[in-house]
Each structure stands twice: as C-alpha cells, then as structure tokens.
Amino acid sequence: MDFMLTEEQKMIKASARAFMEGEIIPIVGEYEQKYRPLPKEIAIEVMKKLVPLGYIGGLVPEDGGGEGMDYVSYAILTEELARAWGSLTVMTIVDAAAGPLDLYYSGSEEQKAKYLPPALSGDLICSGAISEPNVGSGTRDIETTAKVDGDYYIINGTKEWITNGGVSDFYSVTLYTDRAKGAQGVSRIIVDANECKLAIRELPKLGLRCCPTAEVVFDNCRVPRKNLLDQEGVGYEATMKLLLTPRALLGVMGTGLAQAAIDEAVKYALERKQFGRIIAKFQLVQQMIAEMVVETKAARLLCYEATQLLGKGERCFKECSGAKFYGTEVAVRVCSKAMEVLGAYGISEEYPLERYFRDARTLLPPDGTNQIQRLIVGREVLGVSAFV
Ligand SMILES: Cc1cc2nc3c(=O)[nH]c(=O)nc-3n(C[C@H](O)[C@H](O)[C@H](O)COP(=O)(O)OP(=O)(O)OC[C@H]3O[C@@H](n4cnc5c(N)ncnc54)[C@H](O)[C@@H]3O)c2cc1C
C-alpha cells in the first residue's frame, strides 16, 4: 500500500481544512445547541455548501455527473468534515452512499434521470433503510414486505434508526418481496417521500444530535414497480455491498473526531499552567498526547488502505470492517484522553470535547456493531462464519 499522499491529495486536504475553518466550524456550536436535529431547510442549506467540494458526488464517476474522485481523496475530505462537525459528516456519508452512488450503480435509466441530478446538487436528501425495531445485526430477519398490486408495490413495515429520516426525500428500503425464498427474496425499493405519506418519529440520541435519526413507518405505502432497484431477489447482497463504503468512512470519521480532540488537547496543554509551568511540560501529559497521536495515525492508515482497496474494486470486507471498528474505537479512546488533558474543562459544555466524545461513542453501532465487524474480520481470516 502506498500511504504517502500525492500533491493533489495534500491540496484537497488543505482546501477542505480552510473551508471548514471558514464556513462550518463557526456555526457548529450554535447549531448543536439550537437544533436536535437540524430542520429540513437548514439540512439542505448546509449540505449544499459541501457540494462544490465533492462531498456529495465525489465518488460518482464523471459520466454520471459526479467528480470521479479517488477513494483516498474522498476519505481525506471526510476526515476534514468530521474534524469540523460529526453530525453533518454522518448525514453526508449516508446521503452520498444511499443516494447518488447507489443510484449510479444500481438505478435504472429512468431512476437516474429522475433522482441523480437533484441528489448530486444537494436538493434531494437520501437515506438507506435497513434496520427495524426487531432487527439490527441479523438483516435476513427483516419484517418489512412489499406485495405486488398491478403496477405497484404495497409496502408495510417499520424502519428504525434511519439517518436523515424525516428530512429525506428518497429512501432506499431493504425489504422482502418474497419471504419464502429467504435471502434470495430480499429486494430494494425506492420510496419517494413526496409520493407516499410516511410516519416519522425522531429518535433522540447521545451524540450526533444535529443529524436526524428516525423511525420511519410504511403503512400500505403504494410505490410504482419501476422504483425497484436492481432486480427482485438481489437486495441482500446489494445491501451488504453497499454498506462497505459507509463502513470504511465511519472509520475515517473516527480519525477526524480523534484529530479534532488532539488539536484541542495540544492547544490547551500549551496554554494551561499548573505548578508554575505549562502542563505540556509534564511527562504524563506528553504520554497521553503521544498515545493519542500514534493511535489516530494507525487508524488513519487502516482507513486509507480500506478506501484504496474500495476504489480498486478489490474484495475488502476485512479491511473495511477493521477500519470501522478500529477507527471508531480509537475516536472514543482519544476523545476521552483529550478530555483528561483538559481536566474539568474536558467535560464542560463550553468546550467542544464533550461533543466529540458523545459523537464518537454514537458511531459504534451504525453500519454493523463493532462486534459484528470483528466477526467479519474473523470470517475473512478463518474462512468460517460465526454469524450466518
Ligand atoms: C447513529 C446511528 C445511525 C444509524 N443509521 C442507520 C441507517 O441510516 N439505516 C439503517 O438501516 N440503520 C441505521 N442504524 C442502525 C444500525 O445499523 C444498528 O444499530 C446496527 O446494525 C445494530 O443493530 P441493533 O442496534 O439492533 O443491535 P443488535 O443487533 O440487537 O445487537 C445488540 C448487541 O448484540 C450483539 N450481537 C448481535 N448479534 C451478534 C452475533 N451474531 N454475535 C455477537 N454479538 C452479536 C451486538 O454486537 C450488540 O452488542 C443506525 C444506528 C445508529 C446508532
């Protein structure tokens, strides 16, 4: 693996950092206090700001209207956004993967014509709906169904913990079209929130508070059959494949939160004086900073490897799962240590560290818990699965 950034990647990092310092970081504190979660008009306003940098269409090839960026460059963008604002990062990761990227690879020409341009311009917000009240890790047991009725599907079921739920216009819903066929009866159908009335209940949570996370109820929701993504019966495999990119990017997000915590701790350690000297001079403080920096770098390198392999289209379940569990757990450890460097101020709501810590901890369950990620790594190494 080539782990040195190219000159172009260094420029992407520098311009994303400058954009975040100028446009995003100044609004985060106020928005996180005021909105739980962001209302739709504000969500669209902030997400549209990210479009010119490539956050929404970066991974979509140019012939689909995207930027055709390499995956490591996209990871660099994601880390810089996460260093600025965790909530917006999760919203963007899910929106870009469940919307433009999935549409480009799985959408019909008609679906692409209708949804791809507004998804790429940030006018349409997207969600991927897999989890349910009774089903998290065991995706094959989902209870949501679609029954054919002439040219329509009638969808019934409840999806839980749906990122962007409530502000989304577009839900890619994983469900059964034929339960008797087991995993071969799983399909994915686009539900357009503007064409079908959905019951939404926001689920308040520990961190990522500006990011909408909702229960979405489909009650006899009537959807045209042409909204089927791919073909019937390939939805399970497609869902598992689709989850790989956001999985690796959640690890990347962990490195961004960890970096934000390091930057805050370093600044504080150089200013705060105790016993007549800056606390940066104490060896135990230096030990904490050193461990934080090394762990974050290790996580970042794992994430670069995973995203590089994703970009090459190589099999990389092991790398994406490793990047996710290691990156998110490093974020929790590093944010916690950074809080120690700040003493009591570490837990103060007047400093951003407590938010970084809450956001980092909230990242552990999505896209497969970290236990499931370990089982995927185990399966790839041992050739036997502990959970299927
Ligand atoms: C912030 C956030 C955003 C989310 N966004 C989305 C979204 O956009 N779309 C979506 O569909 N879902 C989303 N989710 C849901 C997420 O994917 C699920 O939480 C996750 O898959 C785990 O499911 P669960 O929470 O029901 O836990 P469960 O599956 O019930 O697991 C409970 C515990 O049992 C363990 N466990 C389960 N099975 C096994 C096993 N075989 N071996 C060992 N341990 C096991 C788990 O690791 C965990 O510790 C989101 C969740 C969060 C917190």
The ligand as an SDF file (V2000), in Angstrom:
LIG
                    3D

 53 58  0  0  0  0  0  0  0  0999 V2000
  -26.3090    6.8950   14.8310 C   0  0  0  0  0  0  0  0  0  0  0  0
  -26.9110    5.7030   14.1430 C   0  0  0  0  0  0  0  0  0  0  0  0
  -27.2390    5.7970   12.7980 C   0  0  0  0  0  0  0  0  0  0  0  0
  -27.8350    4.7000   12.1610 C   0  0  0  0  0  0  0  0  0  0  0  0
  -28.2050    4.8390   10.8370 N   0  0  0  0  0  0  0  0  0  0  0  0
  -28.8540    3.8190   10.2300 C   0  0  0  0  0  0  0  0  0  0  0  0
  -29.3520    3.9820    8.8920 C   0  0  0  0  0  0  0  0  0  0  0  0
  -29.1960    5.0420    8.2620 O   0  0  0  0  0  0  0  0  0  0  0  0
  -30.0240    2.9360    8.3250 N   0  0  0  0  0  0  0  0  0  0  0  0
  -30.2230    1.7620    8.9870 C   0  0  0  0  0  0  0  0  0  0  0  0
  -30.8340    0.8720    8.4040 O   0  0  0  0  0  0  0  0  0  0  0  0
  -29.7670    1.5790   10.2500 N   0  0  0  0  0  0  0  0  0  0  0  0
  -29.0960    2.5780   10.8890 C   0  0  0  0  0  0  0  0  0  0  0  0
  -28.6370    2.4240   12.1800 N   0  0  0  0  0  0  0  0  0  0  0  0
  -28.8770    1.1620   12.8800 C   0  0  0  0  0  0  0  0  0  0  0  0
  -27.6240    0.3080   12.9810 C   0  0  0  0  0  0  0  0  0  0  0  0
  -27.2590   -0.1870   11.7200 O   0  0  0  0  0  0  0  0  0  0  0  0
  -27.9230   -0.7960   14.0050 C   0  0  0  0  0  0  0  0  0  0  0  0
  -27.9650   -0.1670   15.2640 O   0  0  0  0  0  0  0  0  0  0  0  0
  -26.8840   -1.9040   13.9930 C   0  0  0  0  0  0  0  0  0  0  0  0
  -26.9640   -2.6720   12.8280 O   0  0  0  0  0  0  0  0  0  0  0  0
  -27.0300   -2.8230   15.2030 C   0  0  0  0  0  0  0  0  0  0  0  0
  -28.3350   -3.2470   15.3860 O   0  0  0  0  0  0  0  0  0  0  0  0
  -29.0230   -3.1080   16.8290 P   0  0  0  0  0  0  0  0  0  0  0  0
  -28.7570   -1.7520   17.3300 O   0  0  0  0  0  0  0  0  0  0  0  0
  -30.4330   -3.5210   16.6660 O   0  0  0  0  0  0  0  0  0  0  0  0
  -28.2530   -4.1170   17.7570 O   0  0  0  0  0  0  0  0  0  0  0  0
  -28.4570   -5.7130   17.8620 P   0  0  0  0  0  0  0  0  0  0  0  0
  -28.2540   -6.3560   16.5400 O   0  0  0  0  0  0  0  0  0  0  0  0
  -29.7210   -6.0050   18.5810 O   0  0  0  0  0  0  0  0  0  0  0  0
  -27.2360   -6.0800   18.7900 O   0  0  0  0  0  0  0  0  0  0  0  0
  -27.2480   -5.9390   20.2220 C   0  0  0  0  0  0  0  0  0  0  0  0
  -25.9240   -6.4950   20.7640 C   0  0  0  0  0  0  0  0  0  0  0  0
  -25.7960   -7.8880   20.4070 O   0  0  0  0  0  0  0  0  0  0  0  0
  -24.5860   -8.0840   19.6800 C   0  0  0  0  0  0  0  0  0  0  0  0
  -24.7860   -9.1160   18.6610 N   0  0  0  0  0  0  0  0  0  0  0  0
  -25.8270   -9.2590   17.7940 C   0  0  0  0  0  0  0  0  0  0  0  0
  -25.6430  -10.3280   17.0140 N   0  0  0  0  0  0  0  0  0  0  0  0
  -24.4620  -10.8700   17.3730 C   0  0  0  0  0  0  0  0  0  0  0  0
  -23.7010  -12.0020   16.9420 C   0  0  0  0  0  0  0  0  0  0  0  0
  -24.1110  -12.7910   15.9570 N   0  0  0  0  0  0  0  0  0  0  0  0
  -22.5290  -12.2600   17.5600 N   0  0  0  0  0  0  0  0  0  0  0  0
  -22.0690  -11.4570   18.5530 C   0  0  0  0  0  0  0  0  0  0  0  0
  -22.7370  -10.3740   19.0100 N   0  0  0  0  0  0  0  0  0  0  0  0
  -23.9190  -10.0950   18.4220 C   0  0  0  0  0  0  0  0  0  0  0  0
  -24.2890   -6.7220   19.0470 C   0  0  0  0  0  0  0  0  0  0  0  0
  -22.9330   -6.5930   18.6870 O   0  0  0  0  0  0  0  0  0  0  0  0
  -24.7030   -5.7900   20.1780 C   0  0  0  0  0  0  0  0  0  0  0  0
  -23.6860   -5.7250   21.1290 O   0  0  0  0  0  0  0  0  0  0  0  0
  -28.0430    3.4880   12.8540 C   0  0  0  0  0  0  0  0  0  0  0  0
  -27.6900    3.3970   14.2130 C   0  0  0  0  0  0  0  0  0  0  0  0
  -27.1330    4.4890   14.8520 C   0  0  0  0  0  0  0  0  0  0  0  0
  -26.7710    4.3910   16.3000 C   0  0  0  0  0  0  0  0  0  0  0  0
  1  2  1  0
  2  3  1  0
  2 52  2  0
  3  4  2  0
  4  5  1  0
  4 50  1  0
  5  6  2  0
  6  7  1  0
  6 13  1  0
  7  8  2  0
  7  9  1  0
  9 10  1  0
 10 11  2  0
 10 12  1  0
 12 13  2  0
 13 14  1  0
 14 15  1  0
 14 50  1  0
 15 16  1  0
 16 17  1  0
 16 18  1  0
 18 19  1  0
 18 20  1  0
 20 21  1  0
 20 22  1  0
 22 23  1  0
 23 24  1  0
 24 25  2  0
 24 26  1  0
 24 27  1  0
 27 28  1  0
 28 29  2  0
 28 30  1  0
 28 31  1  0
 31 32  1  0
 32 33  1  0
 33 34  1  0
 33 48  1  0
 34 35  1  0
 35 36  1  0
 35 46  1  0
 36 37  1  0
 36 45  1  0
 37 38  2  0
 38 39  1  0
 39 40  1  0
 39 45  2  0
 40 41  1  0
 40 42  2  0
 42 43  1  0
 43 44  2  0
 44 45  1  0
 46 47  1  0
 46 48  1  0
 48 49  1  0
 50 51  2  0
 51 52  1  0
 52 53  1  0
M  END
$$$$
